[in-house]
């Protein structure tokens, strides 16, 4: 081996060592400034609630503020596109959920690809949706609601927290399986949707349970059914939709993602800290109160969940011929 080649190999080895040390140092120091966690819905909804819980935990654990930034619009796609274009340095993160997985098929003109342009960091929560009506609607059960809708075809408003959201898909599945005709009314998040549902400007909605459970407990909304196969401990007296429509089952997930090429050491550090938070008694108790379950996953497990959910909803959308209006 000649002298020039030995020198080249030594320099290459030194450069590799430097990069490894630099990555380790970066992860150990991270974060050195505030981190933005972008939420694609308006403040006050389930994703926002969960994001703020974990954001506070991370702020306390890592010594820098994890700032929740709400960017509602286009059913999370405004927020998702912004994070896809952000520097992959760990300082801009995104809440990723069922709506993102649905939009991969529902919206065919996206400028990003969820599975290609993001690295999955950690899960946060999984929860049922709830079919709720304004108390002025003269129904108390799912069969009564179906009969009421059939008697008033095309007149009952079924609100969702976004076109292409899990709320929208839950409503479409219900409409098709029940054989009823309702008006789909999309909003830019759960909070503005609930304002109109509480005010009687729309009659019914499918919402993530954590955002609606407080209004249901106080009687401001009437819960007709839960969308998961099993009843929720948060509302044990509310039946499941599958009790009336066999095979109906929908649940929503929330997690955290980052732009692709974000350093692996930072992803691992965030995953560890988030999972520690999800295991903390205070956060577990808050989730239980809201009707949600902690979703403790590794980055690889969360990546698989997102891919599986994307494929699942693609099949539903194509089979049911659900189209963007």
SEDO-330784 format. One line per field, with one value per residue (C-alpha): residue number from 0; residue in three letters; y, z, x negated. Coordinates in Angstrom, 1 decimal, padded with zeros to 4 digits. Example, Ala and Ser with C-alpha at 12.3 -4.5 7.8 and 13.67 -1.06 7.14 Angstrom:
residues 2
pos = 0, 1 .
code = ala, ser .
Y = -004.5, -001.1 .
Z = 007.8, 007.1 .
X = -012.3, -013.7 .
***
This chain:
residues 325
pos = 0, 1, 2, 3, 4, 5, 6, 7, 8, 9, 10, 11, 12, 13, 14, 15, 16, 17, 18, 19, 20, 21, 22, 23, 24, 25, 26, 27, 28, 29, 30, 31, 32, 33, 34, 35, 36, 37, 38, 39, 40, 41, 42, 43, 44, 45, 46, 47, 48, 49, 50, 51, 52, 53, 54, 55, 56, 57, 58, 59, 60, 61, 62, 63, 64, 65, 66, 67, 68, 69, 70, 71, 72, 73, 74, 75, 76, 77, 78, 79, 80, 81, 82, 83, 84, 85, 86, 87, 88, 89, 90, 91, 92, 93, 94, 95, 96, 97, 98, 99, 100, 101, 102, 103, 104, 105, 106, 107, 108, 109, 110, 111, 112, 113, 114, 115, 116, 117, 118, 119, 120, 121, 122, 123, 124, 125, 126, 127, 128, 129, 130, 131, 132, 133, 134, 135, 136, 137, 138, 139, 140, 141, 142, 143, 144, 145, 146, 147, 148, 149, 150, 151, 152, 153, 154, 155, 156, 157, 158, 159, 160, 161, 162, 163, 164, 165, 166, 167, 168, 169, 170, 171, 172, 173, 174, 175, 176, 177, 178, 179, 180, 181, 182, 183, 184, 185, 186, 187, 188, 189, 190, 191, 192, 193, 194, 195, 196, 197, 198, 199, 200, 201, 202, 203, 204, 205, 206, 207, 208, 209, 210, 211, 212, 213, 214, 215, 216, 217, 218, 219, 220, 221, 222, 223, 224, 225, 226, 227, 228, 229, 230, 231, 232, 233, 234, 235, 236, 237, 238, 239, 240, 241, 242, 243, 244, 245, 246, 247, 248, 249, 250, 251, 252, 253, 254, 255, 256, 257, 258, 259, 260, 261, 262, 263, 264, 265, 266, 267, 268, 269, 270, 271, 272, 273, 274, 275, 276, 277, 278, 279, 280, 281, 282, 283, 284, 285, 286, 287, 288, 289, 290, 291, 292, 293, 294, 295, 296, 297, 298, 299, 300, 301, 302, 303, 304, 305, 306, 307, 308, 309, 310, 311, 312, 313, 314, 315, 316, 317, 318, 319, 320, 321, 322, 323, 324 .
code = unk, unk, unk, unk, unk, unk, unk, unk, unk, unk, unk, unk, unk, unk, unk, unk, unk, unk, unk, unk, unk, unk, unk, unk, unk, unk, unk, unk, unk, unk, unk, unk, unk, unk, unk, unk, unk, unk, unk, unk, unk, unk, unk, unk, unk, unk, unk, unk, unk, unk, unk, unk, unk, unk, unk, unk, unk, unk, unk, unk, unk, unk, unk, unk, unk, unk, unk, unk, unk, unk, unk, unk, unk, unk, unk, unk, unk, unk, unk, unk, unk, unk, unk, unk, unk, unk, unk, unk, unk, unk, unk, unk, unk, unk, unk, unk, unk, unk, unk, unk, unk, unk, unk, unk, unk, unk, unk, unk, unk, unk, unk, unk, unk, unk, unk, unk, unk, unk, unk, unk, unk, unk, unk, unk, unk, unk, unk, unk, unk, unk, unk, unk, unk, unk, unk, unk, unk, unk, unk, unk, unk, unk, unk, unk, unk, unk, unk, unk, unk, unk, unk, unk, unk, unk, unk, unk, unk, unk, unk, unk, unk, unk, unk, unk, unk, unk, unk, unk, unk, unk, unk, unk, unk, unk, unk, unk, unk, unk, unk, unk, unk, unk, unk, unk, unk, unk, unk, unk, unk, unk, unk, unk, unk, unk, unk, unk, unk, unk, unk, unk, unk, unk, unk, unk, unk, unk, unk, unk, unk, unk, unk, unk, unk, unk, unk, unk, unk, unk, unk, unk, unk, unk, unk, unk, unk, unk, unk, unk, unk, unk, unk, unk, unk, unk, unk, unk, unk, unk, unk, unk, unk, unk, unk, unk, unk, unk, unk, unk, unk, unk, unk, unk, unk, unk, unk, unk, unk, unk, unk, unk, unk, unk, unk, unk, unk, unk, unk, unk, unk, unk, unk, unk, unk, unk, unk, unk, unk, unk, unk, unk, unk, unk, unk, unk, unk, unk, unk, unk, unk, unk, unk, unk, unk, unk, unk, unk, unk, unk, unk, unk, unk, unk, unk, unk, unk, unk, unk, unk, unk, unk, unk, unk, unk, unk, unk, unk, unk, unk, unk, unk, unk, unk, unk, unk, unk .
Y = 000.0, 003.3, 006.3, 008.3, 005.6, 005.1, 008.8, 008.8, 005.9, 007.6, 010.8, 008.9, 007.1, 010.3, 011.9, 009.0, 009.1, 012.9, 012.5, 009.8, 011.9, 015.0, 013.1, 011.8, 015.3, 016.7, 014.2, 014.8, 018.5, 018.5, 020.6, 023.9, 026.1, 025.9, 023.1, 023.6, 020.8, 021.6, 020.5, 020.5, 021.2, 024.2, 024.5, 022.6, 019.3, 015.9, 016.2, 019.6, 018.3, 015.4, 017.5, 020.0, 017.2, 015.7, 019.1, 020.1, 016.8, 017.2, 020.9, 019.8, 016.8, 018.4, 022.0, 023.7, 024.8, 022.5, 025.1, 023.8, 025.6, 025.2, 025.4, 024.2, 023.9, 021.4, 018.6, 018.8, 019.2, 022.8, 021.8, 018.6, 020.3, 023.0, 020.4, 018.3, 021.4, 022.2, 021.7, 018.1, 019.2, 018.1, 021.6, 021.2, 018.2, 017.2, 015.5, 012.6, 010.8, 008.9, 011.9, 012.0, 008.3, 008.9, 011.9, 009.8, 008.4, 010.9, 013.7, 012.8, 016.1, 016.3, 017.8, 015.4, 011.7, 010.8, 007.6, 009.0, 012.5, 011.8, 009.7, 008.5, 009.4, 007.9, 007.1, 009.2, 008.0, 005.8, 006.6, 005.8, 008.3, 009.0, 009.7, 012.6, 014.7, 018.1, 017.4, 019.2, 016.3, 014.1, 010.8, 008.8, 005.7, 004.8, 003.0, 006.2, 008.3, 006.1, 006.2, 010.0, 010.4, 008.2, 010.3, 013.4, 012.4, 015.0, 017.3, 016.1, 017.7, 015.3, 017.4, 016.3, 018.0, 018.0, 016.7, 013.5, 013.3, 010.2, 012.0, 012.3, 008.6, 007.5, 009.4, 008.0, 004.5, 005.0, 006.6, 003.7, 000.9, 002.5, 003.3, 007.0, 010.3, 013.1, 016.4, 016.3, 019.5, 019.7, 022.0, 022.9, 021.0, 019.5, 022.7, 024.8, 021.8, 021.4, 025.1, 024.6, 021.2, 022.7, 025.7, 023.5, 024.7, 021.1, 018.1, 015.4, 014.6, 012.0, 013.3, 011.9, 011.0, 013.1, 016.3, 015.6, 013.6, 016.6, 018.0, 014.6, 014.2, 017.6, 016.8, 019.5, 016.7, 013.3, 010.4, 007.7, 005.3, 004.6, 003.6, 000.9, -002.8, -002.5, 000.1, 002.9, 003.0, 006.8, 006.3, 002.8, 003.2, 004.2, 001.3, 000.6, 001.2, -002.4, -003.3, -001.9, -002.1, -005.4, -005.0, -001.2, -000.3, 002.9, 004.3, 007.2, 007.3, 010.3, 010.3, 012.4, 012.6, 014.7, 015.6, 012.8, 012.9, 014.1, 012.6, 009.1, 010.0, 012.8, 010.5, 007.9, 010.5, 011.9, 008.4, 007.5, 010.7, 010.5, 006.9, 007.8, 010.5, 008.1, 005.7, 008.5, 008.0, 011.6, 011.4, 007.9, 009.2, 012.2, 010.0, 007.6, 010.6, 011.6, 008.1, 007.7, 005.0, 005.7, 004.4, 003.4, 002.4, 002.4, 004.5, 001.3, 000.2, 003.6, 003.6, 000.2, 001.5, 004.5, 002.4, -000.2, 002.6, 004.2, 000.9, 000.2, 003.5, 003.4, 000.1, 001.6, 004.8, 002.9, 000.2, 002.7, 005.2, 008.0, 011.1, 014.6, 017.1 .
Z = 000.0, -001.0, 001.2, -000.5, -000.2, 003.5, 004.1, 002.3, 004.3, 007.5, 006.6, 005.7, 009.0, 010.9, 009.0, 009.8, 013.5, 013.6, 012.1, 014.6, 017.5, 016.1, 015.8, 019.4, 020.7, 018.7, 020.3, 023.8, 023.4, 021.7, 022.1, 022.5, 021.5, 021.4, 019.3, 017.3, 017.3, 014.5, 014.8, 011.6, 013.5, 015.4, 019.1, 021.5, 019.5, 020.5, 018.6, 020.2, 023.7, 023.3, 021.7, 024.6, 027.2, 025.6, 024.8, 028.4, 029.4, 026.9, 027.9, 031.5, 030.7, 028.0, 029.4, 026.2, 025.3, 023.0, 021.4, 020.0, 016.8, 015.3, 011.5, 010.5, 007.0, 004.1, 006.5, 008.1, 004.7, 005.2, 008.4, 006.9, 003.8, 006.0, 008.1, 005.1, 003.8, 007.2, 008.0, 009.2, 012.5, 015.1, 015.7, 013.7, 014.4, 013.2, 014.9, 012.5, 012.8, 011.0, 008.8, 007.4, 006.5, 004.8, 002.8, 001.1, -001.0, -000.5, -001.9, -005.1, -005.7, -002.5, -002.9, -000.4, 000.4, 004.1, 004.1, 001.9, 003.2, 007.0, 009.6, 012.3, 015.9, 018.3, 018.9, 021.3, 021.7, 020.2, 020.9, 019.7, 017.9, 019.2, 017.3, 019.1, 018.5, 019.7, 022.5, 020.4, 017.9, 018.9, 019.1, 021.9, 020.2, 016.9, 015.5, 016.3, 014.6, 011.5, 011.3, 011.8, 009.0, 006.7, 007.4, 006.5, 003.5, 002.6, 005.5, 008.5, 008.8, 009.7, 010.7, 010.5, 011.6, 008.0, 004.5, 004.3, 008.1, 010.2, 011.3, 007.7, 006.9, 010.1, 008.9, 005.4, 006.6, 008.9, 006.1, 003.7, 006.2, 007.5, 004.1, 004.8, 003.1, 005.1, 004.4, 005.0, 006.7, 007.1, 009.5, 010.1, 013.3, 016.2, 018.2, 015.5, 014.7, 018.3, 018.5, 015.8, 017.1, 020.6, 019.1, 017.1, 013.7, 012.8, 014.1, 014.5, 014.2, 014.6, 016.9, 018.6, 022.1, 024.1, 022.6, 023.1, 026.3, 028.6, 026.7, 026.8, 030.6, 031.2, 028.9, 026.4, 023.8, 023.6, 022.8, 020.7, 020.1, 020.3, 017.0, 018.4, 018.9, 022.7, 024.9, 026.3, 030.0, 029.8, 028.7, 029.9, 029.3, 025.7, 023.2, 020.2, 016.7, 015.9, 018.2, 015.5, 012.3, 012.4, 011.4, 012.0, 013.7, 013.5, 015.8, 015.6, 016.3, 017.0, 016.9, 016.1, 012.9, 011.7, 008.2, 006.6, 007.2, 010.8, 012.7, 014.1, 017.5, 017.9, 016.8, 019.4, 022.1, 021.4, 021.3, 024.6, 026.3, 024.8, 025.8, 029.4, 029.4, 028.1, 031.0, 033.7, 036.0, 035.6, 031.8, 031.8, 034.2, 032.0, 028.9, 030.7, 031.8, 028.1, 026.8, 025.1, 025.4, 025.4, 022.1, 023.2, 020.1, 018.8, 015.6, 013.5, 015.1, 014.5, 010.9, 010.4, 012.0, 009.7, 006.6, 007.6, 008.3, 005.0, 003.2, 005.2, 004.4, 000.7, 000.4, 002.1, 000.0, -003.3, -002.4, -001.2, -004.0, -001.5, -003.5, -002.5, -003.0 .
X = 000.0, -001.6, -001.9, 000.7, 003.3, 002.6, 002.9, 006.3, 007.6, 006.5, 008.2, 011.4, 011.4, 010.8, 013.7, 016.0, 015.0, 015.6, 019.1, 020.1, 018.8, 020.6, 023.9, 023.6, 022.8, 025.8, 028.2, 026.8, 027.1, 030.5, 032.6, 030.6, 033.6, 037.4, 039.0, 042.2, 044.7, 047.2, 050.8, 052.9, 056.2, 057.6, 056.8, 059.1, 059.5, 058.2, 054.9, 054.3, 055.1, 052.8, 050.0, 050.1, 049.9, 046.8, 045.4, 045.5, 043.8, 041.0, 040.5, 040.0, 037.8, 035.5, 035.2, 036.5, 040.0, 041.9, 044.3, 047.6, 048.4, 051.8, 052.0, 055.5, 056.7, 057.0, 057.6, 054.0, 052.3, 051.2, 049.4, 048.0, 046.6, 044.9, 043.1, 042.2, 040.3, 038.7, 035.0, 034.5, 032.9, 035.4, 036.7, 039.9, 042.1, 045.6, 048.5, 049.4, 052.7, 055.5, 056.4, 052.9, 053.1, 056.5, 055.4, 052.7, 055.5, 058.4, 056.3, 054.4, 052.6, 050.5, 047.0, 045.6, 045.7, 046.3, 044.3, 041.5, 041.0, 041.3, 039.6, 041.9, 040.8, 043.4, 047.0, 049.1, 052.6, 055.4, 059.1, 062.6, 064.8, 068.3, 071.5, 073.1, 076.1, 077.4, 079.9, 082.6, 082.5, 085.5, 083.5, 081.9, 080.6, 078.9, 082.0, 084.0, 081.4, 081.4, 085.2, 085.1, 082.6, 084.6, 087.7, 085.7, 083.5, 080.8, 081.9, 079.8, 076.3, 073.5, 070.5, 066.9, 063.6, 062.3, 063.0, 060.9, 060.5, 061.2, 064.3, 065.5, 064.7, 066.6, 069.6, 069.4, 069.2, 072.2, 074.2, 073.5, 074.0, 077.2, 078.5, 079.3, 078.7, 077.2, 075.4, 071.7, 070.4, 066.6, 064.8, 061.1, 060.9, 062.9, 063.2, 065.0, 067.2, 068.2, 069.2, 071.8, 072.9, 073.4, 075.2, 077.6, 076.3, 075.6, 077.5, 074.9, 071.1, 068.5, 065.8, 062.7, 064.0, 061.4, 062.7, 066.4, 066.5, 066.7, 069.7, 071.4, 070.9, 072.5, 075.5, 074.6, 074.3, 076.0, 073.8, 075.5, 072.6, 068.9, 067.1, 064.8, 065.8, 065.7, 067.4, 065.2, 064.5, 064.9, 068.6, 069.5, 073.2, 072.9, 073.2, 071.0, 072.2, 071.4, 074.3, 076.6, 074.4, 072.5, 068.8, 068.7, 065.4, 063.3, 060.6, 058.2, 054.5, 052.1, 048.3, 045.3, 043.2, 040.3, 038.9, 036.9, 033.2, 033.7, 030.7, 031.5, 030.0, 032.5, 035.4, 034.3, 034.0, 037.5, 039.0, 037.5, 038.7, 042.2, 042.6, 041.5, 044.2, 046.9, 046.0, 046.2, 049.2, 050.4, 050.5, 052.0, 054.7, 055.5, 055.7, 058.1, 060.3, 060.4, 061.2, 057.8, 055.1, 051.4, 049.8, 046.3, 044.4, 040.8, 040.1, 040.2, 043.5, 045.1, 043.8, 045.6, 048.8, 048.9, 048.2, 050.9, 053.5, 052.7, 053.3, 056.4, 058.1, 057.0, 059.0, 062.1, 062.0, 061.7, 064.2, 066.8, 065.9, 065.7, 064.8, 063.5, 066.4 .
***
